[in-house]
Amino acid sequence: MFKTNNILYLMIFLRIISSLIEMGAAGLMFYFKKIDTAIRINALLGLVGPIILILVTFLGLTGISSQLDFKKILLIGLGVFLILLGSR
């Protein structure tokens, strides 16, 4: 499996990619200068955020899975699910 540092670097990389996508979307909103286009771009960003959240959480849980028992991992996974459900 991955070493802890590799998992951490993957988590960091995903968050950097996410922030670049967000900044690119802000640039597109500025470029087009139309509210309807900005809303469409924002809707696409609504898909990116949860996907990154799930991936980074999964990687983090993979990295600490040997330190936690199954109940705690399940509880964290349930928490992520509830965050996604509550933000719908």
FIKOLZA-1660 file (N, C-alpha, C; in steps of 0.1 Angstrom, whole numbers, plus 5000, padded with zeros to 4 digits):
% residues 88
   i   px   py   pz ch aa at
   1 5008 4988 5000  A  M  N
   1 5000 5000 5000  A  M CA
   1 5009 5012 5000  A  M  C
   2 5002 5024 5000  A  F  N
   2 5010 5037 5000  A  F CA
   2 5016 5039 5013  A  F  C
   3 5027 5046 5013  A  K  N
   3 5033 5051 5026  A  K CA
   3 5025 5063 5030  A  K  C
   4 5026 5067 5043  A  T  N
   4 5018 5078 5048  A  T CA
   4 5021 5091 5041  A  T  C
   5 5034 5094 5038  A  N  N
   5 5038 5106 5031  A  N CA
   5 5032 5107 5017  A  N  C
   6 5031 5095 5010  A  N  N
   6 5025 5095 4997  A  N CA
   6 5011 5099 4997  A  N  C
   7 5004 5093 5007  A  I  N
   7 4990 5096 5009  A  I CA
   7 4988 5111 5012  A  I  C
   8 4996 5116 5020  A  L  N
   8 4995 5131 5024  A  L CA
   8 4998 5139 5011  A  L  C
   9 5008 5136 5003  A  Y  N
   9 5011 5143 4991  A  Y CA
   9 4999 5143 4981  A  Y  C
  10 4993 5131 4980  A  L  N
  10 4981 5130 4972  A  L CA
  10 4969 5139 4977  A  L  C
  11 4967 5139 4990  A  M  N
  11 4957 5148 4995  A  M CA
  11 4960 5162 4992  A  M  C
  12 4972 5166 4994  A  I  N
  12 4976 5180 4991  A  I CA
  12 4974 5183 4976  A  I  C
  13 4979 5174 4968  A  F  N
  13 4977 5176 4953  A  F CA
  13 4963 5177 4949  A  F  C
  14 4954 5169 4955  A  L  N
  14 4940 5171 4951  A  L CA
  14 4934 5184 4956  A  L  C
  15 4938 5189 4967  A  R  N
  15 4933 5202 4972  A  R CA
  15 4939 5213 4963  A  R  C
  16 4951 5212 4959  A  I  N
  16 4957 5222 4950  A  I CA
  16 4950 5222 4936  A  I  C
  17 4947 5210 4931  A  I  N
  17 4939 5209 4918  A  I CA
  17 4926 5215 4920  A  I  C
  18 4919 5213 4932  A  S  N
  18 4906 5218 4934  A  S CA
  18 4907 5234 4935  A  S  C
  19 4917 5239 4941  A  S  N
  19 4918 5254 4942  A  S CA
  19 4921 5260 4928  A  S  C
  20 4929 5253 4920  A  L  N
  20 4931 5258 4906  A  L CA
  20 4918 5258 4898  A  L  C
  21 4910 5248 4900  A  I  N
  21 4897 5247 4893  A  I CA
  21 4889 5259 4897  A  I  C
  22 4888 5261 4910  A  E  N
  22 4880 5273 4916  A  E CA
  22 4885 5286 4910  A  E  C
  23 4898 5288 4910  A  M  N
  23 4904 5300 4905  A  M CA
  23 4901 5302 4890  A  M  C
  24 4902 5291 4882  A  G  N
  24 4899 5291 4868  A  G CA
  24 4885 5294 4866  A  G  C
  25 4876 5289 4874  A  A  N
  25 4862 5292 4873  A  A CA
  25 4859 5307 4876  A  A  C
  26 4866 5313 4886  A  A  N
  26 4865 5327 4889  A  A CA
  26 4870 5335 4877  A  A  C
  27 4880 5331 4871  A  G  N
  27 4886 5338 4859  A  G CA
  27 4876 5337 4847  A  G  C
  28 4869 5326 4845  A  L  N
  28 4859 5325 4835  A  L CA
  28 4847 5334 4837  A  L  C
  29 4843 5334 4850  A  M  N
  29 4832 5343 4854  A  M CA
  29 4836 5358 4851  A  M  C
  30 4848 5362 4854  A  F  N
  30 4853 5375 4851  A  F CA
  30 4853 5378 4836  A  F  C
  31 4858 5368 4829  A  Y  N
  31 4859 5369 4814  A  Y CA
  31 4846 5371 4807  A  Y  C
  32 4836 5363 4811  A  F  N
  32 4823 5363 4804  A  F CA
  32 4814 5375 4809  A  F  C
  33 4816 5379 4822  A  K  N
  33 4808 5390 4828  A  K CA
  33 4793 5389 4825  A  K  C
  34 4788 5377 4826  A  K  N
  34 4773 5375 4825  A  K CA
  34 4769 5367 4837  A  K  C
  35 4758 5371 4843  A  I  N
  35 4753 5364 4855  A  I CA
  35 4748 5350 4852  A  I  C
  36 4741 5348 4841  A  D  N
  36 4737 5335 4837  A  D CA
  36 4748 5325 4834  A  D  C
  37 4759 5330 4828  A  T  N
  37 4771 5321 4826  A  T CA
  37 4778 5318 4839  A  T  C
  38 4778 5328 4848  A  A  N
  38 4785 5326 4861  A  A CA
  38 4777 5316 4869  A  A  C
  39 4764 5316 4868  A  I  N
  39 4756 5306 4875  A  I CA
  39 4758 5292 4870  A  I  C
  40 4760 5291 4857  A  R  N
  40 4763 5278 4851  A  R CA
  40 4777 5273 4855  A  R  C
  41 4786 5282 4856  A  I  N
  41 4800 5278 4860  A  I CA
  41 4799 5274 4875  A  I  C
  42 4792 5281 4883  A  N  N
  42 4791 5278 4897  A  N CA
  42 4784 5265 4899  A  N  C
  43 4774 5261 4891  A  A  N
  43 4768 5248 4892  A  A CA
  43 4778 5237 4889  A  A  C
  44 4786 5239 4879  A  L  N
  44 4797 5229 4877  A  L CA
  44 4806 5228 4889  A  L  C
  45 4809 5239 4895  A  L  N
  45 4818 5238 4907  A  L CA
  45 4811 5231 4918  A  L  C
  46 4798 5231 4919  A  G  N
  46 4790 5223 4929  A  G CA
  46 4793 5208 4928  A  G  C
  47 4797 5204 4916  A  L  N
  47 4800 5189 4914  A  L CA
  47 4815 5187 4919  A  L  C
  48 4823 5196 4917  A  V  N
  48 4838 5194 4920  A  V CA
  48 4840 5193 4935  A  V  C
  49 4834 5202 4942  A  G  N
  49 4836 5202 4957  A  G CA
  49 4834 5189 4964  A  G  C
  50 4822 5183 4962  A  P  N
  50 4819 5170 4969  A  P CA
  50 4828 5159 4965  A  P  C
  51 4832 5159 4952  A  I  N
  51 4840 5148 4947  A  I CA
  51 4854 5149 4954  A  I  C
  52 4859 5161 4954  A  I  N
  52 4872 5163 4961  A  I CA
  52 4871 5160 4976  A  I  C
  53 4861 5164 4982  A  L  N
  53 4859 5160 4996  A  L CA
  53 4859 5145 4999  A  L  C
  54 4852 5138 4990  A  I  N
  54 4851 5123 4992  A  I CA
  54 4865 5117 4989  A  I  C
  55 4872 5122 4979  A  L  N
  55 4885 5116 4976  A  L CA
  55 4895 5119 4986  A  L  C
  56 4896 5131 4991  A  V  N
  56 4905 5135 5001  A  V CA
  56 4902 5127 5015  A  V  C
  57 4890 5126 5018  A  T  N
  57 4886 5119 5030  A  T CA
  57 4889 5104 5029  A  T  C
  58 4887 5098 5017  A  F  N
  58 4890 5084 5015  A  F CA
  58 4905 5082 5016  A  F  C
  59 4913 5091 5010  A  L  N
  59 4927 5089 5011  A  L CA
  59 4932 5090 5026  A  L  C
  60 4926 5100 5033  A  G  N
  60 4930 5102 5047  A  G CA
  60 4926 5090 5055  A  G  C
  61 4915 5084 5053  A  L  N
  61 4910 5072 5060  A  L CA
  61 4919 5060 5057  A  L  C
  62 4923 5060 5045  A  T  N
  62 4932 5049 5041  A  T CA
  62 4945 5050 5048  A  T  C
  63 4950 5062 5050  A  G  N
  63 4963 5065 5056  A  G CA
  63 4963 5062 5071  A  G  C
  64 4951 5064 5078  A  I  N
  64 4950 5061 5092  A  I CA
  64 4942 5049 5096  A  I  C
  65 4939 5041 5086  A  S  N
  65 4930 5029 5089  A  S CA
  65 4937 5019 5098  A  S  C
  66 4950 5019 5099  A  S  N
  66 4956 5010 5108  A  S CA
  66 4956 5015 5122  A  S  C
  67 4953 5028 5124  A  Q  N
  67 4953 5034 5138  A  Q CA
  67 4939 5034 5143  A  Q  C
  68 4928 5032 5135  A  L  N
  68 4915 5033 5140  A  L CA
  68 4908 5020 5139  A  L  C
  69 4898 5018 5148  A  D  N
  69 4890 5006 5146  A  D CA
  69 4879 5008 5136  A  D  C
  70 4872 4998 5132  A  F  N
  70 4863 4998 5121  A  F CA
  70 4851 5008 5124  A  F  C
  71 4847 5008 5137  A  K  N
  71 4835 5016 5141  A  K CA
  71 4838 5031 5139  A  K  C
  72 4850 5035 5142  A  K  N
  72 4854 5049 5140  A  K CA
  72 4855 5053 5126  A  K  C
  73 4860 5044 5117  A  I  N
  73 4861 5047 5103  A  I CA
  73 4847 5048 5097  A  I  C
  74 4838 5039 5101  A  L  N
  74 4824 5039 5097  A  L CA
  74 4818 5052 5101  A  L  C
  75 4820 5056 5113  A  L  N
  75 4814 5069 5119  A  L CA
  75 4819 5081 5111  A  L  C
  76 4832 5081 5107  A  I  N
  76 4837 5092 5099  A  I CA
  76 4831 5092 5085  A  I  C
  77 4830 5080 5079  A  G  N
  77 4823 5079 5066  A  G CA
  77 4809 5084 5067  A  G  C
  78 4802 5080 5077  A  L  N
  78 4788 5085 5079  A  L CA
  78 4787 5100 5080  A  L  C
  79 4797 5106 5087  A  G  N
  79 4798 5120 5089  A  G CA
  79 4800 5127 5075  A  G  C
  80 4808 5122 5067  A  V  N
  80 4810 5127 5053  A  V CA
  80 4797 5126 5045  A  V  C
  81 4790 5115 5046  A  F  N
  81 4777 5113 5040  A  F CA
  81 4767 5123 5044  A  F  C
  82 4767 5126 5057  A  L  N
  82 4757 5135 5063  A  L CA
  82 4760 5150 5058  A  L  C
  83 4773 5153 5057  A  I  N
  83 4777 5166 5052  A  I CA
  83 4772 5168 5038  A  I  C
  84 4774 5157 5029  A  L  N
  84 4769 5158 5016  A  L CA
  84 4754 5159 5015  A  L  C
  85 4747 5151 5023  A  L  N
  85 4733 5151 5024  A  L CA
  85 4727 5165 5028  A  L  C
  86 4734 5170 5038  A  G  N
  86 4729 5183 5044  A  G CA
  86 4732 5195 5035  A  G  C
  87 4741 5194 5026  A  S  N
  87 4744 5205 5017  A  S CA
  87 4737 5204 5004  A  S  C
  88 4728 5195 5002  A  R  N
  88 4720 5194 4990  A  R CA
  88 4710 5205 4989  A  R  C
% end
